[in-house]
Structures are given as C-alpha cells and as structure tokens.
Amino acid sequence: MSPKDIVIISALRTPFTKALKGGLARTPPSVLLTHVLKATPDIIKPHIQEIYVGNSAAHTFTDVLGECGFPKATQISTVSHSGLSSAIPTTLLATSIRTGAATCGIVAGVESATKDYARKHSSPPRKVLGVPVKQEKEYTDHSYAAAVKAFEDGLWADMIIPVATRTVLKPAADTGEVVGKAQEEVPGGEVTEDDWLRAEREDSMREEDIEEGYVAKPADGAAAVVFMTRDKAGEVGVRPIGQLIDSEVVEGVDEVLDMLRDAGITKDDVDVWEINESSASEVIDLMHKLHVSPTTVNPNGGALTLGDPPGAAGARLLGSVLASLRDIDGKYGVVLIP
C-alpha cells in the first residue's frame, strides 16, 4: 500500500426508475444530482476539490454546489459522451489526483431519460450481429433473476438514497369529474426499491424488440463515488471501501488485457466483471472475446433489468462492482462500458 493510492470512500446512488412511467419521471436531473451529492458524508464535504458529472444531455450543474454543502472553491464539470459520460470522469479525476492537482473528488453521473426521452429513444439499439436471439433471451432472463435476488437480499441497500418526489393527482372517473381536467401536484413520498426494478419486462419481449435485440430501457437516476488519496483518507479519518488501480479509455479487448497486465493482474485474477448491459448481445460478445466464466459477469444483474441512465452508468457500475466483491469476499473487479 502507498499513501498515494487512490481509494474509494463511498459509492451512493438514487433508485433507478423507468423513463416516463417511473417514480422519478417528474424529478429534474439537477434535483436527482443534488440528492445523491447531499448524501456525501459531512466529514468529507469540506475536502472535495473537484466534481465530474457525467450527463449525456450536457446539462450544467454549477448551482447545486451551495445546496449540497461543498466549498465555494469546488470545481464542478459536466462530461457528455453517451454511455461513457460517467466513465470518462473517473479517468479525469484519477489523472488529477495522480498529478497532485487534487487529493479528493467525486465522480458522479445523472440522467433524466424522461426529460430527454425523444433523443434517447431515437438512438439505435446497440446489437452485436452474430449473437443468436435465443442466447440473448437466456442471458436477459439470467440477469433478471440475479437482479431480483440481489434486490431481495438487500445487496445495494446501504448504497441507495431514497428520493422524495411530487406526483400529479388526476380525478377519478367515478367522481363525476373529467379525468385530466384538473391536475394537482402533491407530495408523493419517497421513491425506494419498490419502484426500482423495472416491472414491465414484457416490454422487451415484444416481437419488434426481439428483432432489434434485447436492450436496456431508458431510466432516470443519479450516482456518485468519492475518491481520495490513501493519506488524505487517514487525515480525514475515513475508511476506504475499495481502491482504484487504473482507469482508462481503451479500444478493444486486447487493450483491456494490456491494462490488467500493466497492473500485474491476469484476467483469471478478476473475481467480478461488471459490463454495462446496454444490450445483451454486447455483454455476450465481450464474454466470448475475453474468455471469462459467465458466473463472474454481472453476478447481480444490470441495466437490462434495472434500466439504463447513460450518464450515471459508470458511477453506478463502480458501486455495483464494490457490492459484488463484498458479497463474495473478492479482491479484483473490472468495470467495462462497451
């Protein structure tokens, strides 16, 4: 261990809910981000120097700093790059910490797929040709079962921050009033795990979807991960929950394996591979190319079941890999976003 190791102090997120229909559909992205950043432990907030926010819609979030309790000098930047929106920030912050420009920062991500639904929905599904539909369905069913078990076991319970929302009441037809004539916004209570698993899986089983492949549905939500140097963690008095060995934007499986080799790790040393499930075919294709056991890939499900808020994917996966490693007492995990 080195005092300059980059360690992870906390990994938090909101629930993820279905675009347009879910409990967070009426919650703006700035509010989602505020919820998850506010939950950063108070002992850490005065030390946060940089915040990188992934958001594929390129919204800006400078106004959230004061409400979240961070110092005025804290810099906050938005990174917009489709599904890599909250993966690239990890590389940026890691570089900043390694060069000494910062000792403590946050990688966050937020998406309101509801707010930006038209653009998200028009994006073509990312299907890898040559993967049989039957294999996609088998993988999707397996991922769903794994996510349900993880949900029931409370695997992420200590990482999820409930969000208080508002809802719109429409008069019922049997009251004599016309439905939709009057709408009243009232407190809707907390959105928790009950609204988190995507209940309408049959949406992805429709014939037209099968022709396109099994793909993740758009979702709303936010996530945030705190990084600092090991000596800074000792100074602040917080205990690391993980260590970041490396973070790079790479092209192809060979570069992934090269990165592991440079860190002194073989693919057989990796206990958990968290691969973003933007589509089942992408995950299956990568498993084959990496020659890794399916039991080590997304052991607790992923975006095919939970939904995909692209800007928050990287930060969500970091939390997931930590929870999965903790669950099996594993040592090494890899996060990949195709």
Secondary structure, 3 states (H helix, E strand, C coil): CCCCCEEEEEEEECCCEECCCCCCCCCCHHHHHHHHHHCCCCCCHHHCCEEEEECCCCCCCCCHHHHHCCCCCCEEEEECCHHHCCCHHHHHHHHHHHCCCCCEEEEEEEEECCCCHHHHHCCCCCCCCCCCHHHHHHHHHHHHHHHHHHHHHCCCHHHECCEEEEEEECCCHHHCCCCCCCCEEEEEEEECHHHCCCCCHHHHHCHHHHHHCCECCEEEEEEEEEEEEHHHHHHHCCCCCEEECCCCCCCCHHHHHHHHHHCCCCHHHCCEEEECCCEHHHHHHHHHHHCCCHHHECCCCCHHHHCECHHHHHHHHHHHHHHHHHHHCCCCEEEECC
